[in-house]
Amino acid sequence: MMKFVCTYSNGNVGVGQELVRYLSEKGEPFVYLEHPMEIKPGAVSRVEEYSAGRLVTSRSIGIPASSAIGHYLKCTFRTFDEVKRRKGSVDVFVGHSNIDCIAAALACRGSGAKIVYCSIDYMPRRFPNALMNAVYRVADRLAYKMATVVWHSYPGAGKLKRYAPPAKCVETLHGNNYHRIRRREWSGRNPHGLVYLGGVGPAAHIENVLSAMKNLSVRYPDISLDVIGTSADSGYMDRLSRIAAECAVADRVKWHGRIEKADDFEEIMARLGVGLCLYEMNPSMPSWYQLPGKVFAYAACGLPAIALDVSGPVATGEIKRNGIGIVTTLAGLEESIAGLFADTVRHREIAGNAVKWAAQYDWKDKFDKQLGDLPGKT
């Protein structure tokens, strides 16, 4: 019997990729189906089969460019087809899309396979198009009904979705590689090293960080910034490089681009001192309802997070309640960074809180429990 993992991605680190690594390391047979997030010519779905922890076969399936609804329907048909062909050999299906979970449930009907709907975000209106939004909500209700269990990465799902059956729902939040990361002792770090992990755009407020660095570099000559991520707009990256030069901190900034492997970017972050999560959110955005995944990665690497007071009630509440970072206004960003740098005792205390908090969200521990707790599993 095998696991079947289905997700939408462009190769970034996420729950699906971490589950693939977990299953590989356990040596379990499984299939990984990754659908493209981007709707463009040349987009493909990727199917990989693993046995005894090794990749056995890999192939790509073209997804012709079309409208958004056409794109998702084509991907869902691929899910149904791939699962149907393996009916009887799949014991657990984990999907990150409601329509793919429905497709898998139909394809596995009568086989006894467990369907896990991994609901990784929530927003009241997912699509601008009213028809697509209505279809999505109907599909979501049906997925909850057909799933064996639903894993939520956001708290309070029962309040956000009245149709969510409490008996089926498990609040998992996100995860990290706590036990895998080689955290550095304080003496082996640059405590004045800042890092941003994620997609680069105006919402990340890198410009404000560069401006703060300009003023703080006089007092803290070793201040630095590592940006792990990139922008789809190369012009925007060029603009940031110009701003860094204008602020006379270009030699203090490392633009790593997107790093696919968590092990690689965690090694970089484990040498630094502060993680940045400077998003401005509102109730129409997914991150309003959850704690961004980068905060879990920062904490596991021993980094306090600096977040904006407009990052949403979940993010600000979790950071304040557990003392794992600083919540500030955008105008107070420079002062917040300077405050941590000036008070080493406080800085190290918050970093210690972050590590202790992160320990409960290790991916391996979470998957051990969540897959072990599936109904009918022993």
N, C-alpha and C positions, 0 to 999 in steps of 0.2 A: 504494500500500500504506500501511497505517496502523498505529499503535500503539493498544493498548487497555489502559487502566489501570483496575483495579478495587480498591476499598478499602472498609473500614468506618470511618466517622468521624462526628463530629458537627460538622464544620466546623473542627476544630482543625488546626494546622500538623502535618504529618507527612510521611513519605516519599512517599505518594501525591500530596499537594498540591505538594510540591517537584518531583516528576517532571512534573506538569501544567505548572508554571511553566517548567520546562526545555524541554519539548516546544513550549510556546507561543512561547518566545523563539527557538527554532530554526525556527519556522514549519512544523513537521511536522503533517500531518493525524493526528488521534487522537480517540479516544472516552474519556470519563471517566465511570465508573459508580461512584457513591458510595452505599453502603448505610448505613442508620442503625445506630448502635451501640445506641441505646436501644430497648427493647421496650415500646412504649406506643401508645395510640390516636393516630392521625394521623401516625405515622411513615411516611416516604416514602423511596424510592430516587431518586436524581437522576441523570439521563443527560444529558451534555453532549457535543456534537460540535464539534470545532475544525478549521479549515482555514486555512492560511497564518497561523497564530498568532492567529486571531480566533474567538471563539465564534460558531458558526453557528446551532445549535439547542440548546434546553434544555427538558427536560420532567421531570415527576415521576411516579413510579409508586407508588401506595399499597401499603403493606405492612400488612395488617390485624393488629392486636395478637393475639398467641397465646402459646403456651409458647415457651421459648427455642429448643428444637429446631425447632419449627414456624416460628419467625421466620427462623432461618438457612436452613432448607430453602426457604422462599419466596424469600429473597434469592438463593439459589443458582440456583433455577429462573429468576429474572430474568436472572442472569448468562448462563446457558446460552442463553436466548432471544435476548438482545441480541447475543451473539457469533455464534450460529448464523445470524442474519439477515445478518451481515456476512461469513460464511464466504467465503474467497477474496480478501477485501480486507484482512484482518488479518494482518500479518506477525509482530508480537510482542504477546503478552499478558503483562501484569505484574499479578499478583494477590497480595493480602496475606492470603488465606485458603486453606487447603488444599482445601476443598470447592469453592471458586470456581475454583481452578486445575484441578481435576479436571473441572468442568463445561466450562471453556473448552477443555481438551484434547479432550474428547468432541465438543464443538461444532465444533472445528477439524480433526477427524480427516481425514487425507488431504490437507490443504491446505498442509502444510509450515510452518505457523505455529510460532514459537518460544514456549514456555511458560516464563515466569519466575515462580517461587514466591518471593516476598519474605517470608521468615520473620522477623518483626520482634521476636519474643520467645520465651522458652522457660520452661516451668514443668512439673514432673513431673505435677501433677494440675491440669489446667486447669479442670475443672468439678466441683462438689461431687457432682453426680449421677453415679453409677457408670456407668450406661448411656451417658450423653452423653460421659463421659470415654473409654469404650471405643470409641465411634463415632469420636470425634475422633482417637484414636491410629491406628485403621485407615485413616481418611481421610488422615492425615498420611503414613503409609507409602506409600499409593497416590499421593499428590501428589509425593513424592520420586521415585517410579518413573516417573511420567508427565511430570514437568517436564523441560525442556531444561537448565535450570540453576536453582540455588537460591541466593539472596542471603541471607546471615545477618547480623543486626544484633547477634549475640552470639558471643563467641569460643568455641572448643572444641566446636563443634556435633557433630563426629564422635564425641566422647566422651559427649556428652549424648544423642545419638540414634545408636544403633549401626547403624541402617538407613540413615544418611545416606551416600550414595556420595561418597567424597572427590573423584572426578573431576568431579562436578557442582556441588560446593559452593564458594561464594566468600564469604569473610569480609569484609563491608563495614563493620562497625560502623555508626555513625550518620553524620550529616553536618551541615554548617553552611553559612552564606552568607559564608564568609571573604572572597571577593573583592568581594562586594557591599557589605559593611558599611563605613561611614565611621567608623573608630575615631578617638577623640579622643586628642590628646597628653595627657600626664599633667597638664599645667598647665591643660588645658581640662576636666578632670573634677572631680568631688567624690570623692576617694579614700576618704572616710568614708561614701560612699553605698552602702548594702546593697540587694540586689534579690533577690526570690524570683519565679521564673517557673514557673507550673504550677497544677494544681488545688489549691485551698485546703481543707485538712482537718487533723485532729489530727496526722496523720503528718508534716506539714510543719513542725511545731513553731514556728509563728509566735509563739505565746505566749512561748516561751523567748527568742526574738529581741527581743521588746518589753521583756521583763524586763532583758535585757542592755543594751538601749539606755538604759533608765532610769538604770542605774549609770554607763554610759559617757558620757552626755550632758554631765556636768560637765566632763570632760577634753576632750571633742570636741563642741563646741557645734553643729558642722555635720553631725553624724551624722544619717542619714536612712534610710528604708526605702521602697522601691517594691515593691508587691505586684501582679504582673501575672497575674491569674487570679481565679477566684471559686469559690464552693462551691455545690453544689446545695441546701445547707441555709442559707437566709437567716438563720436564727437563729444559726448558728455565726459568720457574718460580723458580726452585731450584737455577739456576745460578744467577738470580737476588737477591735472598735471600742471597747467598754467597757474592755477591758484596756489598750488604748493610752491611753485617757483616764486610767485609774487610775495608769498608769506615767508620766503627764505627758509623753507623747511623741506625742500625737495629731496635733499640728501638724507632726510630722516624718515622718508616714506618709502615703503616697499610695496609695489603693486604686484601681487602674486598671480592675479587672474583667478579663474575658477580651478580649484583643486578637487578632483573627483573623490579621492580616497580620504576617508575620515582620519586614518592613521597619519597621513601626511600633514593635514592642517592642524591636527591635535598636537603633533610634535612641535609645530611653530608656536601655537598658543601657549603650550606648557612652559615656554621660556619667558612669557610676558607677564604684565601686571594688571591690566584692566580690559574688560570686554565692553564693547559699545552696542547699544540697542536703542537707537534714537529715532524711533518711529512715531509719527503722529497718526493715531487711529481714530476711527469713529464706528458707530454700530453697524455700518454697512460693510465693514471689512472683517475677514475671518479672524485676524489676530486680536480683534477686540475681545473675542471670547476665549482666548487661550494664551498660554505663555509661549512666546516664540521659541522654536527649537534651538536657536543659537544660545539662549540663556542656559539651557541644559548642558550644551557643549562647553560654554565658558566655565560654568561651575565645576564640571568634571575635571577641567584642566587647572582648577584652583584660581579662577579669575572672578573677582566681583564684577557685576554688570552695572553699567550706568544706563538708566532708561529714562525716557521722558515721562512727565506726569500725565501726558495725553496718550500714553501707550495702551490704554484700556484697563478696566478694573481688575482683570485677572492678572495681567503682568505686574501692575503696580502693587496690587494686594499681596501677591506671592513674594515679591522681592522685599517689601516692607515687613511682612509677617515673619519671614525667615531670616531677615538680616543678611541677605546674600548680595546686596548691591546698594546702589544709590538711586533714588528717584528725584529728578530735577526738572526745572523748566529749561527750555532751550537757551534762554537768556542766562541761566545760571550754570551752564555747562562748564565753562572755564573754571568757575569757582569750585564746582564739585570735583573736578579733576585735581585742582590745586589742593583742595582740602584732604583728599586721599594721600597725595604725595607728601604733604606736610606732616601728616600724622601717621607714622609708620605703624604704630601699635594698632590703631583703628583699621588701617588698611589690611594688615595681616589678620586681624580678628574677623573682618568681613570675608576675606579669602578663605579662612578656616571654616566659617559658617557655610560658605558655598560648597566646599568639598564635602562636608558632612551631609548637607542637603542632597547633593548629587548622588550620594551612595545608594539611595533608595530607588534610583531610576535607571540602573544598569540594564542595558538591552537584554543581555543573556538571562538575568534574573527574571525580568519581566516576561520574556517569551517562555521560559521554563514554567512559570506559574500560569500564564494565560493559556498556553496550549495544553498544559497538564490539567487545567480546570474545566476543559470543554466537557459538556455533558456526554456521558458514556465512555470517557477516558479514564484510565486508571494510572 
